[in-house]
Amino acid sequence: MSEDIMAITPLGSGQEVGRSCHLLTFRGTTLLLDCGIHPGYDGMAGLPFFDRVDPESVDVLLITHFHLDHAASLPYFTERTGFKGRIFMTHPTKAVIRLLLGDYIRLMTMKKGADVSPDDVLYTEAELQACVDKIELIDYHQTIDLNLPSGLKFHALNAGHVLGAAMFFIEIGGRSVLYTGDYSMEEDRHLMAAELPKYHASPDVLIVEATYGVQVHASRAEREARFTGTIERIITGGGRCLIPVFALGRAQELLLILDEYWQEHPHLQSIPIYYASKMASRALRVYQTYSNMMNARIRSQMDLGNPFSFRHIRNLKSIDVNNFDDRGPSVVFASPGMLQSGVSRQLFDRWAT
């Protein structure tokens, strides 16, 4: 019988980077794993291929982390299709998704201006809030059993990568699946490394992010030295350094690295570092709230002060690119990370022409 065959269908991110979304059907139960958007396309063109699924048949939707390529289609799917299932993600993921997707709506509206068409508006602010209100929370190592005939149950494991990122160990119909979005097996300045399932045999099926699957990365120390060394070389030569980042996530790790480097190198402290993001202060509050989910280094520092209250980095809630004083050397972190629009794209165009 067809229901005895586990069917896994990529609705996005199959041989491409972006719009992670995977349909899993087995023993009469249907799961959707992540619900991202393609950063290279606008509007409906950036959605996963939802025409390949009956939204009403989806029982559970699991979101691994808050990045747009894994979560930005969620409000469209929950509010503009017939989806009536349940949605699960970790506490920090829910908190950040509300911020990031609100900013995503604003950026898309700004980008299109008066020329915005109905197809470009995937969801409204009200629809985003309605979606967020439907999200259920899961803690790491908490098992959710939905009492379905297939015996579906799942729990979340820490995936590293960004605050709140999870991989899901899914048990269904007597089989097991481990699903990951992005993950990191190496501890960094504020996050623990991804964990492996400890109490189970190897999963029957592994669905894993493979963007860098054929590469061998340099050690963290080597990468950090190359990062800081490149920046120092640029600015001591009188240049300006643009670092496109997503407002939350890896940006906080890079800010920690550079703030520490500036502290250790007084000759650089006259050169400004800017973090150009409307969400800078809100991001700081989220990271304070969930510091207990970070590594031991950050938790111990929180007892003495806030490690995300940077000494050498200035937050810019807004930036007028045309009037920005960029005559001297500087370092600017600006979103979005893909350079497709917003301040990072505007600065790139200004400085590269």
C-alpha positions as CSV (number, residue, x, y, z in Angstrom):
1,M,0.0,0.0,0.0
2,S,1.2,3.5,-0.8
3,E,0.9,4.6,2.9
4,D,3.5,2.0,3.8
5,I,6.0,3.9,1.6
6,M,7.6,6.9,3.2
7,A,7.5,9.7,0.6
8,I,9.8,12.7,0.9
9,T,9.3,15.5,-1.5
10,P,11.5,18.7,-1.5
11,L,9.2,21.6,-2.3
12,G,12.2,23.9,-2.2
13,S,16.0,23.8,-1.6
14,G,16.3,20.7,-3.8
15,Q,19.5,21.4,-5.7
16,E,19.2,25.1,-4.8
17,V,20.0,27.3,-1.9
18,G,16.9,28.9,-0.4
19,R,13.2,28.1,0.4
20,S,13.9,25.0,2.5
21,C,10.6,23.1,2.6
22,H,10.2,19.3,2.6
23,L,7.0,17.2,2.6
24,L,7.1,13.9,4.4
25,T,4.2,11.5,4.2
26,F,4.0,8.1,5.9
27,R,1.3,5.9,7.4
28,G,-1.5,8.4,6.8
29,T,0.4,11.3,8.4
30,T,1.9,14.4,6.6
31,L,4.5,16.7,7.9
32,L,6.0,19.8,6.4
33,L,9.6,20.5,7.5
34,D,10.5,24.2,7.3
35,C,8.8,26.8,5.2
36,G,11.3,29.2,3.7
37,I,11.5,31.6,0.9
38,H,14.0,32.0,-1.9
39,P,16.0,35.2,-1.3
40,G,16.7,35.6,-5.0
41,Y,13.0,36.0,-6.1
42,D,10.3,38.4,-5.1
43,G,6.7,37.7,-4.2
44,M,5.0,34.4,-5.3
45,A,8.1,33.4,-7.3
46,G,10.1,33.0,-4.1
47,L,7.6,30.6,-2.5
48,P,8.2,26.8,-2.2
49,F,6.3,24.7,-4.8
50,F,3.1,24.6,-2.7
51,D,1.1,23.5,-5.7
52,R,2.6,20.0,-5.1
53,V,0.8,19.6,-1.7
54,D,-2.7,19.8,-0.4
55,P,-2.3,22.2,2.6
56,E,-5.4,20.7,4.3
57,S,-3.6,17.3,4.4
58,V,-0.6,18.6,6.4
59,D,-0.9,17.6,10.1
60,V,2.3,19.2,11.5
61,L,4.6,21.9,10.4
62,L,8.1,22.1,12.1
63,I,10.4,25.1,11.8
64,T,14.1,24.5,12.5
65,H,15.2,28.2,12.9
66,F,14.3,31.8,12.1
67,H,16.3,32.5,9.0
68,L,14.1,33.7,6.0
69,D,15.2,30.8,3.8
70,H,13.7,28.4,6.4
71,A,10.7,30.3,7.8
72,A,9.6,33.3,5.7
73,S,6.8,31.5,3.8
74,L,5.1,30.4,7.0
75,P,2.5,33.1,7.3
76,Y,1.5,32.7,3.6
77,F,1.0,29.0,4.2
78,T,-0.9,29.3,7.4
79,E,-3.1,32.3,6.4
80,R,-3.6,32.0,2.6
81,T,-4.1,28.3,2.1
82,G,-6.3,25.6,3.7
83,F,-3.7,24.6,6.3
84,K,-5.3,23.6,9.6
85,G,-2.5,21.7,11.2
86,R,-0.2,22.5,14.1
87,I,3.1,24.5,14.1
88,F,6.0,23.9,16.4
89,M,9.3,25.7,17.0
90,T,11.5,26.7,19.9
91,H,10.9,29.8,22.1
92,P,13.7,31.9,20.6
93,T,12.7,31.0,17.1
94,K,9.2,32.3,17.7
95,A,10.4,35.5,19.3
96,V,12.8,36.3,16.5
97,I,10.5,35.2,13.6
98,R,8.0,37.9,14.7
99,L,10.8,40.5,14.4
100,L,12.4,39.3,11.2
101,L,9.2,38.7,9.2
102,G,7.8,42.1,10.3
103,D,11.0,43.6,9.0
104,Y,10.8,41.5,5.8
105,I,7.3,42.9,5.1
106,R,8.6,46.4,5.5
107,L,11.6,45.9,3.3
108,M,9.5,44.3,0.5
109,T,7.1,47.2,0.6
110,M,9.9,49.7,0.5
111,K,11.6,47.9,-2.4
112,K,8.4,47.9,-4.5
113,G,7.1,51.3,-3.4
114,A,4.0,52.5,-5.3
115,D,4.5,49.7,-7.9
116,V,3.7,46.9,-5.5
117,S,1.3,44.4,-6.9
118,P,-0.9,41.9,-5.0
119,D,1.3,39.0,-6.0
120,D,4.3,40.7,-4.3
121,V,2.5,41.0,-1.0
122,L,2.7,37.5,0.4
123,Y,1.0,38.4,3.7
124,T,0.1,41.5,5.7
125,E,1.2,42.5,9.2
126,A,-2.2,41.3,10.5
127,E,-1.7,37.9,8.8
128,L,1.8,37.6,10.3
129,Q,0.4,38.2,13.8
130,A,-2.4,35.6,13.2
131,C,0.3,33.1,12.1
132,V,2.5,33.8,15.2
133,D,-0.6,33.3,17.4
134,K,-0.9,29.7,16.1
135,I,2.6,28.7,16.9
136,E,3.2,26.2,19.6
137,L,6.5,26.0,21.5
138,I,8.8,23.1,22.1
139,D,11.8,22.9,24.4
140,Y,15.0,21.0,23.5
141,H,14.5,17.4,24.6
142,Q,10.8,17.8,25.1
143,T,8.8,15.0,23.3
144,I,5.5,15.9,21.6
145,D,3.1,13.0,21.0
146,L,0.1,14.0,18.9
147,N,-1.7,10.7,19.5
148,L,-2.2,10.1,15.8
149,P,-2.7,6.6,14.4
150,S,0.8,6.7,12.9
151,G,2.2,7.0,16.4
152,L,3.9,10.4,15.4
153,K,6.1,11.9,18.1
154,F,9.1,14.1,17.9
155,H,11.6,16.0,20.0
156,A,13.9,18.9,19.3
157,L,17.7,18.9,19.7
158,N,20.1,21.8,19.7
159,A,21.5,22.5,16.3
160,G,24.0,25.3,17.0
161,H,24.0,27.7,14.1
162,V,21.8,30.5,15.5
163,L,19.9,31.1,18.8
164,G,17.1,28.6,19.1
165,A,18.0,26.5,16.1
166,A,16.8,22.9,16.3
167,M,17.0,19.6,14.5
168,F,14.0,17.3,14.9
169,F,14.1,13.6,15.7
170,I,10.8,12.2,14.4
171,E,9.3,8.8,15.1
172,I,6.5,7.8,12.8
173,G,5.0,4.4,11.9
174,G,7.8,2.5,13.5
175,R,10.5,4.4,11.7
176,S,12.7,7.3,12.6
177,V,13.8,10.4,10.8
178,L,16.3,13.1,11.8
179,Y,15.7,16.4,10.1
180,T,18.1,19.3,10.3
181,G,18.2,22.7,8.7
182,D,21.5,24.5,9.1
183,Y,23.6,23.2,12.0
184,S,27.1,23.7,13.4
185,M,29.2,21.0,15.0
186,E,31.6,23.6,16.5
187,E,31.0,25.8,19.6
188,D,31.5,29.4,18.9
189,R,31.6,32.6,21.0
190,H,28.0,32.4,22.2
191,L,26.4,29.1,21.0
192,M,26.9,25.5,21.9
193,A,27.7,23.0,19.2
194,A,24.9,20.9,17.7
195,E,24.1,17.8,19.7
196,L,23.7,14.2,18.4
197,P,20.7,12.0,19.4
198,K,21.9,10.2,22.5
199,Y,19.1,7.8,23.4
200,H,18.3,6.3,20.0
201,A,19.9,4.1,17.4
202,S,20.8,5.8,14.1
203,P,17.7,7.1,12.4
204,D,16.3,5.2,9.5
205,V,16.3,8.4,7.4
206,L,18.5,11.5,7.7
207,I,17.5,14.7,5.9
208,V,20.3,17.2,6.3
209,E,21.4,20.6,5.1
210,A,24.2,20.1,2.6
211,T,25.1,23.6,1.3
212,Y,28.7,23.1,2.3
213,G,28.5,19.3,2.2
214,V,31.6,18.8,0.0
215,Q,33.8,21.4,1.6
216,V,36.3,21.1,4.5
217,H,36.2,24.3,6.6
218,A,39.2,25.8,8.2
219,S,39.3,25.8,12.0
220,R,37.3,28.5,13.8
221,A,40.6,30.2,14.9
222,E,41.8,30.4,11.3
223,R,38.5,31.8,10.0
224,E,38.4,34.4,12.7
225,A,42.0,35.4,12.1
226,R,41.3,35.8,8.3
227,F,38.1,37.8,9.1
228,T,39.7,40.2,11.5
229,G,42.9,40.4,9.5
230,T,41.1,41.3,6.3
231,I,39.1,44.0,8.0
232,E,42.2,45.5,9.6
233,R,44.1,45.5,6.3
234,I,41.2,47.3,4.6
235,I,40.6,50.0,7.2
236,T,44.3,50.7,8.0
237,G,44.7,51.4,4.2
238,G,41.9,54.0,4.5
239,G,39.2,51.7,3.1
240,R,35.6,51.1,4.1
241,C,34.4,47.6,5.0
242,L,30.8,46.6,4.3
243,I,29.6,43.4,6.0
244,P,26.2,42.3,4.8
245,V,24.4,40.3,7.5
246,F,21.0,39.2,8.5
247,A,19.9,41.4,11.4
248,L,19.8,38.5,13.9
249,G,21.8,35.3,14.0
250,R,25.4,35.1,12.8
251,A,25.5,38.9,13.0
252,Q,25.7,38.7,16.8
253,E,28.7,36.2,16.6
254,L,30.5,38.5,14.2
255,L,29.8,41.5,16.4
256,L,31.3,39.7,19.4
257,I,34.4,38.8,17.5
258,L,35.0,42.3,16.2
259,D,34.2,44.1,19.5
260,E,36.7,41.8,21.3
261,Y,39.3,42.4,18.5
262,W,38.9,46.2,18.8
263,Q,39.3,46.0,22.6
264,E,42.6,44.1,22.2
265,H,43.9,46.5,19.5
266,P,43.7,50.1,20.8
267,H,45.2,51.5,17.6
268,L,41.9,50.6,15.8
269,Q,39.5,52.1,18.4
270,S,39.3,55.5,16.6
271,I,37.8,53.8,13.6
272,P,34.0,53.4,13.9
273,I,32.1,50.2,13.7
274,Y,28.4,50.6,12.9
275,Y,25.6,48.1,13.2
276,A,22.9,49.4,10.9
277,S,19.7,47.7,11.8
278,K,16.2,48.9,12.9
279,M,16.1,45.8,15.0
280,A,19.4,46.3,16.9
281,S,17.9,47.2,20.3
282,R,15.1,44.6,20.0
283,A,17.7,41.9,19.0
284,L,19.7,42.8,22.1
285,R,16.6,42.2,24.3
286,V,15.9,38.8,22.7
287,Y,19.5,37.7,23.2
288,Q,19.4,38.8,26.9
289,T,16.1,36.9,27.4
290,Y,17.5,33.6,26.1
291,S,21.0,33.8,27.3
292,N,20.3,30.6,29.3
293,M,20.2,28.8,26.0
294,M,23.7,29.9,25.0
295,N,27.1,28.4,26.0
296,A,28.8,28.5,29.3
297,R,31.0,31.4,28.3
298,I,28.1,33.7,27.7
299,R,26.1,32.5,30.8
300,S,29.1,33.3,33.0
301,Q,29.5,36.7,31.5
302,M,25.8,37.5,32.0
303,D,26.4,37.2,35.7
304,L,28.8,40.2,35.4
305,G,27.1,42.3,32.7
306,N,25.6,42.0,29.3
307,P,28.2,40.7,26.7
308,F,25.9,42.0,23.9
309,S,26.3,45.6,25.2
310,F,29.2,46.3,22.9
311,R,32.0,48.7,23.7
312,H,33.1,49.6,20.2
313,I,30.0,49.2,18.1
314,R,27.4,51.9,17.5
315,N,23.9,50.9,16.7
316,L,22.2,52.8,13.9
317,K,18.4,52.4,14.0
318,S,18.2,54.2,10.7
319,I,20.7,55.3,8.1
320,D,20.4,57.8,5.3
321,V,22.8,56.3,2.8
322,N,23.1,59.4,0.7
323,N,24.0,61.6,3.8
324,F,26.0,59.0,5.7
325,D,29.4,60.4,6.6
326,D,31.7,57.8,5.0
327,R,34.7,60.0,4.2
328,G,37.1,58.1,6.5
329,P,37.6,54.4,7.1
330,S,34.8,52.5,8.8
331,V,33.2,49.1,9.3
332,V,29.5,48.8,8.6
333,F,27.3,45.7,9.4
334,A,24.1,46.1,7.4
335,S,21.2,44.0,6.5
336,P,20.0,42.1,4.6
337,G,22.7,39.5,4.2
338,M,22.0,38.6,0.6
339,L,22.5,42.2,-0.7
340,Q,19.2,42.0,-2.5
341,S,17.7,45.2,-1.1
342,G,17.9,47.6,1.9
343,V,20.8,49.3,3.5
344,S,23.4,46.7,2.6
345,R,22.5,47.0,-1.1
346,Q,22.4,50.8,-1.1
347,L,25.8,51.1,0.6
348,F,27.2,48.5,-1.9
349,D,25.9,50.5,-4.8
350,R,27.2,53.7,-3.4
351,W,30.7,52.5,-2.6
352,A,31.1,50.3,-5.6
353,T,30.3,53.0,-8.2
